[in-house]
Amino acid sequence: MSSTGILPHWNGVGVLPPVRPEVPGNSPERSPYRVPLAGFVDRFATSPERMSILNGLLRFRGKLHELGIVSGFQWLDGSFLEQIEILESRHPRDMDVVTFFDMPLGENQRSLLQKAGQVFDQKHLKENYSIDGYFSVLGQPVDARQVQSIAYWYSMWSHRRDGLWKGFVQVDLDPSQDADARAVLNISGGAQHE
């Protein structure tokens, strides 16, 4: 995975390339591209619709942080990461997000669901945050179901529905990145309204 923190540009068919251009196919410079959250926001805050979805992502992350979910990472994908405005003549409707997280101390899946079950409810996430969200707890023994889920996300997210290979993004779950990302989004919002 890329340690440079810079996303490659959309390629000629409007998607992130699955492997960084100009490197061999077996290079670790490939999807998911690890980038700082502020850099991700800066790159994709290009329209009011995209900024609204990014705002939803930041609010969703804030809810996770309130629950003590502060360690791990998120995979970000969907039409949001494509040039969907050109590819399908529409705006992105949401962002696909898988949150891989370390369980907060003193918590378990049951206690988190009792505290804030809506945060883990797909319908609620879509309606309130424009997030198509999924979760995976890190640091636990891996079972066949988890392997199947991760393989599913990677294989589905590495391709468009038409079979075209594409890349996606990984951001850290650390809350220290959110203030900078929020500042970038606010600046972008001001620039959009000028």
Order of alpha helices (4+ residues) and beta strands (2+ residues): beta-alpha-alpha-beta-alpha-beta-alpha-alpha-beta-alpha-beta-alpha
